[in-house]
Amino acid sequence: MRKPRLMTPGPAMVPEDVLLELARPVIHHRSDEAKQVIVEVSEGLKEVFQTQNDVMILTASGTGAMEAAIVNTVPPGGKALVLNAGHFAARWGSIAKAFGINVVTIDTEWGQTVDPEKVAEALRQHPDTVAVFGTLSETSTGTGHPIEAVAKVVAQTPAIFVVDGISGVGAMECRTDEWGIDVLCAGSQKALMLPPGLAFITVSTKGWAKIDAFESHSYYFNLKAARSKAKEFDTPYTPAHTLILALRTALRRIREEGMENVWKRHTRMSEACQAGVQALGLELFSAKPAEGLTAFRVPEGFKDSQIRNKMAERFGVTTVGGQGKIKGKIVRIGHMGYTDELDVISALAALEMTLAELGFDVEPGKGVTAAQQVLIGQRAAANVG
Ligand SMILES: *Cc1c(COP(=O)(O)O)cnc(C)c1O
């Protein structure tokens, strides 16, 4: 017997009270009851997104919000600057190209952070840039990017700053209005403690001016339609309102804990996981780890699948490997959303027992000890970056 622990950077674990909401009889989506749910979640989403603007709910995976962000802000032939530093950042470029948008990229080595100075330089070279596309937490490399600093740079230009916060929102500090993020996207299955199926998007005044400047070539993802319905706490088409009901419970949990405390918990879990991994003699992949996950390099002579399969089959801990060009090179442990300090300790315990059984030179308990010391303040967080 083993308990399943879904320690992946999306989908992530869902609390029981949220799951139980999904077992209730389906109500009608235009009923007063359904509307009241949207009234409540609209407030909660503003808190999570740290914005006074409406947060629109889309029935889609996170990529749907990315597509909505692109097709509504940049007209075909318009210029988009993509801050390409990983698998998901590259998706910005792929979507934009699919819609005939002129893509310019700033390439950053995977695992490194985007340099705001390079963004400034690119915007000087490309003053006709309509929008800059970045990533809060690059899930493929486990990297947190300096969104506040990039936002400051973009704010000085006519371009808008669009951020993929799909695995970042709810896990790491992100102050949409204060930092000047113009469009922020998120998905339900990462740090928001829900199954997949909902995407979220909020837009600043500067962002809406871009959207109002042309007629978007999307019907389903037309944000003008979503905006007018959001004003009435409604959606243009049938939403996945059973998930929205579950979202209400997830947001009540976040409100109870407090947004700042949610971020602090993720910072602690991230620092503990990093310390644990390093104490085992493993190397972190990212120069600046994002708070929602920890990525480490697969040690020489081992296969990522050996490690991950054993962790899953023997201990019930599910992790993921690398994507794209780093497939097979890293293991990623997710600790976002409904994850606590002891989940991280469990994952590390499973990891060290797995490595020991596979014959890696490791002393079981070392990683757990280091993580515990971080959690109880007896050890400084790992010095990375
Ligand atoms: C998961 C993820 C996506 C893709 O989201 P889907 O829900 O799979 O469409 C995009 N960007 C980041 C940073 C992610 O973590």
The ligand as a MOL file (V3000), in Angstrom:
LIG
                    3D

  0  0  0     0  0            999 V3000
M  V30 BEGIN CTAB
M  V30 COUNTS 15 15 0 0 0
M  V30 BEGIN ATOM
M  V30 1 C 1.4080 24.2070 -17.6520 0
M  V30 2 C 1.9440 25.4150 -18.3020 0
M  V30 3 C 1.4740 25.8600 -19.5400 0
M  V30 4 C 0.4710 25.0910 -20.3470 0
M  V30 5 O -0.7300 25.0140 -19.7040 0
M  V30 6 P -1.8480 23.9610 -20.2160 0
M  V30 7 O -2.8500 24.0580 -19.1050 0
M  V30 8 O -1.1750 22.6360 -20.3090 0
M  V30 9 O -2.3600 24.4400 -21.4970 0
M  V30 10 C 1.9820 27.0260 -20.0420 0
M  V30 11 N 2.9110 27.7270 -19.3980 0
M  V30 12 C 3.4040 27.3300 -18.2060 0
M  V30 13 C 4.4550 28.1590 -17.5340 0
M  V30 14 C 2.9340 26.1600 -17.6180 0
M  V30 15 O 3.4190 25.7610 -16.4460 0
M  V30 END ATOM
M  V30 BEGIN BOND
M  V30 1 1 1 2
M  V30 2 1 2 3
M  V30 3 2 2 14
M  V30 4 1 3 4
M  V30 5 2 3 10
M  V30 6 1 4 5
M  V30 7 1 5 6
M  V30 8 2 6 7
M  V30 9 1 6 8
M  V30 10 1 6 9
M  V30 11 1 10 11
M  V30 12 2 11 12
M  V30 13 1 12 13
M  V30 14 1 12 14
M  V30 15 1 14 15
M  V30 END BOND
M  V30 END CTAB
M  END
